[in-house]
């Protein structure tokens, strides 16, 4: 009874379920971790299972340690010996115990991501595979993606010589790993699944042992993880799955929200218990979240509620520009802090990492201490440091650190041995690496040629205010501004193409990096407007200073900046959800993916339910993207929230109908917002058909009448600008 005290009726019903499979739909802030751990303690304390007969699966080591700590506080048992852990951790434990049956050495080692890529490079070298045609990282993603689907190399379909070559590398990589006695992370689960599949005695042993299998965050399982659970559960064991289909936001990692529906069918689940009482947020926040998520299809369905009062309305702020939005947030954070809310109890959430740059800039100016959660400050991100290294080489090719950073990024076949020879030559000639590279020949000299070509194209780079920003005559007599130089380097260095060519599991991460590189271009544009000295040298100095000194130390009181994905599982007194504009949140890619808009709405649901007391929703009429000012339509998610729950802090300049559209304009100065005008009846977000390019979605409009242009993101032809007079589009 002590275990059950304090549980609400639904939580108690879940804990006291008989020994059969069940699905616990646990809403945000409904106490799911408490239910999961109490269920384990209840089973053990009532003699329904021994500690060794429980298998509890989590998605993070932090979650598994928290579960063990809570259990230790409930029962006098040694939780360290229990089978509580992540999918990878439990599979590793099983493979260690049965290494012979798994055809592994007793001391097999696990490759991390960088080790795996190094192993793939060795395979490619042995097979004489062109690393420019087949980037090692792309092959790494290909191998991991197929393993997570449960496919060995001989099971992967190859339709052409290109895909057959990738399968060949996969097969050779597997052979090399087997020969060397190593496994990667994806292999742990696949090898364990194969072990249980083919070894009936072993499978029956674990099925007899683990009568109760409990899974946390079930909505995040991928197909192979679910198949592994089904093998262990067999026909007799009880699978107690806790999850929330409304918080399934990791499809890009392979998570399959459909596993929840399959669980109901495969295990003939009769008990679906909904944990709907929320212990986190005030009523208005929950009402908004419920209204939003109710629009999604194929939900299992639940309605969050709280015993607390309604609380404050959701505050909505429409800013003229993205910089105004950032300044508003900085001012509100300072105001809340003066009222007694700790900075650590506030969070600013954004859909894309690239949005942090403007926010960081405003927070630094306002003197607000902040910390980027689960990521790096803008100017310290890998792709930004690569771009800055190229820019530094334009100003000073003798910068050895910058050269070493990018001489083989993107990959151009300059390996560790070549770099060692280059460094030895520099020592021998008592010169810089750049001068030594010019003498060496081969691919190293080719890199020097690339830098020299970019230096020539960007002309005589200035070391003083009268230079780049004012326009410097180039080799062809043209002038280049600072943003144009940054744009030239991003394109001609190969950085942009490197990430644009990414496929598979890493495509989502690559898009984040592309967004960040585009944001660097915005940073250069803004720098020109705000500084008298707008030279490249001054901009590089600014980037170095902003990178190093403003992020708060660990443990200090600081505002949290993070993506919505990173915020899952966290909660704060006050939350700012920023950039609520069509194409940004929901993201434009969601329009081209089946179920994409539903997942974006789930992501917004997660964002809303992070707030306990106060929630701000902000968006901007204009936002600088790719060095241009874009006029944006308010997010459809804002229009889906009930009016009576919202308090507008600014005049409602944008109509709450989908009639407004976004316009892209090249800009040397951020232009003042202008009202959207009707452009031959078209609007952004509208589905259209073109005879040559097929079906697409309008993402931008420019000009008026027959002189205007329309930007369409076609499903199969990508994004294109078309003259309205000749486009001959038809509405879908």
URSULSUL-V32034 format. One line per field, one symbol per residue. phi: phi as a letter, one per 40 degrees, with the letter a starting at -180 (. if undefined). burial: 1 if it has 24 or more other C-alpha atoms within 12 Angstrom, else 0. A space follows every 50 residues. Layout:
# URSULSUL-V32034
phi = ???
burial = ???
This chain:
# URSULSUL-V32034
phi = .ccccgccdcccccccdccacabbcbcdgcgcccccccccccccccgcac dccbbbbbbbccccccccccccccbcbccccccbicdccccccccccbcc ccgbccbdbbcccccccccccccccccfcccccbddcccccccccccccg bcdccccbcadccccccccdccccccccccgbbccccdccccccdcccbc cccccccccccbbbbcfdccccdccccccccccgcbccbbbbaaccbcbb dcchcbccccccddccbfccbbbbcbccbbbccccccccccccccccfcc gabcabccccgccccbbbccbcccdccdcdccccccccchccdccbabba cbdccccccdccccccgccabccgabddcbcdcccccccccccccacccc cccccbcbbcdbgbcccccccccccccccfbcccccccccggcccccccc ccccccccgcccbacccdcchbdcccgcbbcddccccccdcccgcdcdcc ccbgccccccccccdcccccccccccccccbccbcccccccdcccccbbb cccdgccaccbaccdccdgbaacbbbbbgcbdgbaccccccbbcgccccc ccccccccccccbbbbbbabcbacbfgbcbcbcddccccccddccbbccb dcccccbcccbcbbbcacbdcccbccbcbfgcacgccbbbcccgcabcba bagbfcccbbbbccdbbgcacbcccbcfcbcc
burial = 00110010011101111011111111111111111111111111000011 11111111100011101101100100001001111111111101110110 11010001110000011011101100001011011111111111111111 11100000000000111111111100100011111111111111111000 01100111111111111111111111111111110011111111111111 11111111111010001000111111111111111111111111110011 11111100000111111111111111111101110100001111111111 11111111111111000111111011111111111111111111111111 01111111111111000110011000000001111111010001101111 11011111111100001111110000000111111111111111110111 01111111111111111111111111111000111111110110011001 11000001111111111111111111111111111111111100011111 11111111111111111111111111111111111111111000111000 00010001111111101101101001001001111111010001111111 11100001111111100001110100101000
